[in-house]
Amino acid sequence: MNKITIISGSHRKGSESLKMSKVLQARLEAHSSCDKAEIIDLAEVNLPFWSESYSDSEQALIDKVGAQLEASDGFVVVSPEWHGMVTSALKNLFLLFTSKQFAHKPGLIVAVSAGVGGAYPINELRTSSYKNSRLCYLPEHLIVRHVGSIFNGKEDDDKKTEAYIDKRATACVGMLLAYADALKTAREMMPDMSEFPNGM
Ligand SMILES: Cc1cc2nc3c(=O)[nH]c(=O)nc-3n(C[C@H](O)[C@H](O)[C@H](O)COP(=O)(O)O)c2cc1C
């Protein structure tokens, strides 16, 4: 059984990324290999920017989120496309937390766009957030385009697109949980990398 953490990368309150995070959460919780799926909404969890020192309250929040990530068997990283980028809050999360929390655990990337965007966050995360964290992104991802037209529970939602994204999301969740099971064994078999704490 797996515990999955969903990171909703938008720091806009009530974001579409959070809406999609809740859809993914429901699909995860319906799966027999998942016993818990929790959302970290970066619009609500106000992590401080990475710094060389923190106030006591900032440190307490960092420790709390760090412990939650460390206890996870896998991750869903949901990012809106903002000016062709992932959000600064999400990049900051990958500065604050690294291999202790993420190493050799699977990650499903979900990109969210109000229009036809969504490719850039996939590219950015695959390029720049795994080197030192050693987070293993799945060879599959989800791009949710025209996100405003689906999963609103309204009559005029685009039901055809919603059904298609739902089907793909359910398949992605199954893949994430299969890797979460398999990578537990991989973590037990890892060579000692203490001489190389960071990726090359
Ligand atoms: C600052 C900003 C920049 C944005 N830039 C893009 C963009 O480059 N491409 C795109 O497809 N959508 C862009 N959008 C629209 C988002 O796709 C839209 O807000 C969508 O709902 C996902 O963001 P959310 O999770 O914050 O709701 C931008 C939105 C904001 C607030």
The ligand as a Tripos MOL2 file, in Angstrom:
@<TRIPOS>MOLECULE
LIG
   31    33     1     0     0
SMALL
NO_CHARGES

@<TRIPOS>ATOM
      1 C1          0.8930   34.9270  -14.2380 C.3       1 LIG1
      2 C2          0.1890   33.9750  -15.1680 C.ar      1 LIG1
      3 C3          0.7850   33.5870  -16.3480 C.ar      1 LIG1
      4 C4          0.1630   32.6560  -17.1950 C.ar      1 LIG1
      5 N1          0.8020   32.2220  -18.3130 N.ar      1 LIG1
      6 C5          0.2750   31.2110  -19.0460 C.ar      1 LIG1
      7 C6          1.0200   30.5870  -20.0950 C.ar      1 LIG1
      8 O1          2.1550   30.9370  -20.3820 O.2       1 LIG1
      9 N2          0.4460   29.5610  -20.7600 N.ar      1 LIG1
     10 C7         -0.8010   29.1060  -20.4620 C.ar      1 LIG1
     11 O2         -1.2490   28.1640  -21.1090 O.2       1 LIG1
     12 N3         -1.5360   29.6820  -19.4860 N.ar      1 LIG1
     13 C8         -1.0170   30.7070  -18.7600 C.ar      1 LIG1
     14 N4         -1.7340   31.2470  -17.7150 N.ar      1 LIG1
     15 C9         -3.0940   30.8200  -17.4680 C.3       1 LIG1
     16 C10        -3.1670   29.5270  -16.6750 C.3       1 LIG1
     17 O3         -3.0880   28.4630  -17.5770 O.3       1 LIG1
     18 C11        -4.4560   29.4950  -15.8890 C.3       1 LIG1
     19 O4         -4.4050   30.4350  -14.8370 O.3       1 LIG1
     20 C12        -4.8590   28.1010  -15.4260 C.3       1 LIG1
     21 O5         -6.0600   28.2190  -14.7170 O.3       1 LIG1
     22 C13        -3.8170   27.3860  -14.5680 C.3       1 LIG1
     23 O6         -3.3850   28.1540  -13.4780 O.3       1 LIG1
     24 P1         -3.9750   27.9920  -11.9950 P.3       1 LIG1
     25 O7         -3.6610   26.5920  -11.5560 O.co2     1 LIG1
     26 O8         -3.2580   29.0370  -11.1910 O.co2     1 LIG1
     27 O9         -5.4700   28.2220  -12.0610 O.co2     1 LIG1
     28 C14        -1.1210   32.1730  -16.8590 C.ar      1 LIG1
     29 C15        -1.7250   32.5830  -15.6640 C.ar      1 LIG1
     30 C16        -1.0850   33.4570  -14.8210 C.ar      1 LIG1
     31 C17        -1.7390   33.8370  -13.5050 C.3       1 LIG1
@<TRIPOS>BOND
     1     1     2 1
     2     2     3 ar
     3     2    30 ar
     4     3     4 ar
     5     4     5 ar
     6     4    28 ar
     7     5     6 ar
     8     6     7 ar
     9     6    13 1
    10     7     8 2
    11     7     9 ar
    12     9    10 ar
    13    10    11 2
    14    10    12 ar
    15    12    13 ar
    16    13    14 ar
    17    14    15 1
    18    14    28 ar
    19    15    16 1
    20    16    17 1
    21    16    18 1
    22    18    19 1
    23    18    20 1
    24    20    21 1
    25    20    22 1
    26    22    23 1
    27    23    24 1
    28    24    25 2
    29    24    26 1
    30    24    27 1
    31    28    29 ar
    32    29    30 ar
    33    30    31 1
@<TRIPOS>SUBSTRUCTURE
     1 LIG1         1 GROUP 0 **** ****
